[in-house]
Amino acid sequence: MSSLRSRKFTTALFSLFRSQQRPLAGVYKIQVVSLQEELDVPESLPKELRYALLKNAALKERIISVLENGKAIGVRTVQKTPELVLSAINNISQFSQHKTIVTWLPSLLMLQERPRILQSDYDRAAQQHIDLNREITNIIDHRLEFKKFMIIDDNHAGVTKDDNALVDGLNELITPIVLKHVVSRMTFDNADTRTAVAQTILKALLIIGPITQVLEHYTRGFGKIFAASMDDILSEVAELFALRGSGFRWKQLVHRMKILIPVFALASYGAFHVDTLIDEHRLALAGIVFGASAIALSLTTAVQSIRMYKQCIDALIKEKKLPPASPVHRWLMAIRQDFTNPARLGLFIGALLSPIAAMIVFVGFPFLVHNGWVLAVLGTAETLTAGLFVVIARRLNALRFQFALSRLLNHSGH
């Protein structure tokens, strides 16, 4: 019986690290207008259709004709970028654009402006049987597939040329605002895919609480070291996989470890002496030191990642794939690239708040300064904030297009 329980626990634990299967095609939903009466109640219509009719009111009669013939108008929304497109973005980024996305993808989607690719880039990609021109074509071909009108012919009456012309006209009207949505959708999904392993590893933080509780009960200082540092160690492993997923070589990643070792030692020293500050009743300082120790490694890791992207921007400018830019602008581009992953923004905000949160808890609730669960939460504050930002960003990304449409409709009085 105990053996069976052990196997179940092991299976549950390892399931935390098992990546979910990603769909090969885009996941989508469809909103349908099938009754003529719906056109008389604009508030009930999909916002995309309301916007199209606002731009061209004459289309209403043509839509009525479609509905009278037993057909329906559908609005299809792709909710996840197809894996084929994500693979194309990743290949172009790695083989020709020094792991960057924001320097070329928006221009390609909005203006069909192709990134500059050197012959050496083509040759390196060809060695891996990758055709970069075909990858660019794949992205362009899918850019208008994320949000489009369609005819639904459930009664098999047959789709006519007039029906197709109507759909083409409707799609053309919403193309300018759809492209903005596509840029956001593809950029977010690319970042989400690159950090899939990272997000899985972060689930292991569930074990920090109980272990910290045991260490705090039986030792002095080591529980706080574990609570402050284990999160950073796991986050660094996650960061390495995320950067590796962006195309950085292991040699580059190992090189960045040199500064992390002394930072880790300093953070551990600070966390170990938190108990001394508590015994001296310097609770505010103890909280600040614990919070700072908890974020030292992860914050250093984040800054290093921005520096690595700055080197990528420098390389793009050197190869004339980007126009000349001032040092400040180069750093801003590197930060923008790094922040395509919303977890990074969440980590920075969490890092700023962590010492303050720890100080408040230590001063306001001194009876909790040795509670393993509380220390685990405080020690992982920046990581929890990063995870929260990912969840929020995923929801906001899906709603952003609807918000933009709502603003346009409200400004027009519809």
C-alpha angles and dihedrals in degrees: 000000000000089000090054092050090049092053091049091050092048091049092050092047095050091045086068089067097043112109116230119244111262118219116249091215131044120275110231145175130210130215113200134204109194106152128071090219090065090067089062091059104056093182089066094053125093108267090237090061092044089053093048092050089048089056094044116015091179089074091072093079091050090051090050088054090054092049092048089057091061097260132116138218115236132191111209119200122190108218099188127036110246114256090238090063095043089052090050092051091049093049094050090046094051102038101039114008103050095249094304127130109175093058094068115003099076091050092048093051099040101036103014086239106160120221118247110260124189124219088245088058091053090049095051091048092047089057086064091045092252122141107205094194090055090049090054090049090052091055094047093046091054099041094093095040095080097077121016145142120244141181115245110205104184092156092054092234090147130254111257132206089255090055092052091046090053092051091047090051093050092048092049091055094056097038096099094055093037091059091058088053091049092053090053094043097050094042093051095044091049091053091044091053094046091054097043092110090044092054090049093052091050089064087072088074086087088082096056096078100058094040091050089050091055094045092049090051097050105026140039118235100353093087090058092047089053094046093047098042110030091069090052093048092052091044091052091052088049090048092051091053091046092052090043087053088054090057104263115146121243088240089061091047094049090050091059090056092075095081093040095066096062090041090053091048092050092047091050091050090052094047092048091056095049090092090056090055090048091052088052089052091241091135098157092054091043090056093048092048092048092048092047091048090051094055102035098093098038093046091050089049091052093049090049091052091055089049090053091052089048088058088051091053090049090053092050091052091047090054089047092242087125128035118255114281138184119257090253092052090048091055090048090053090050091051091047090051092049092047093056079092103070089205088071093057089046090051093053093048091045090049091055092049099042099081090044092050092047091049091051092050094045093049099037099038108026091164088069098056091100097038108119095208093051092046090050091053092047091045092052097039095118092047093048089049090050091052090048090053091053091053092046093045091051091054095042092049089058092047099041094085091050090049091052091050091048091054092050092048093046093050089054093048095246 
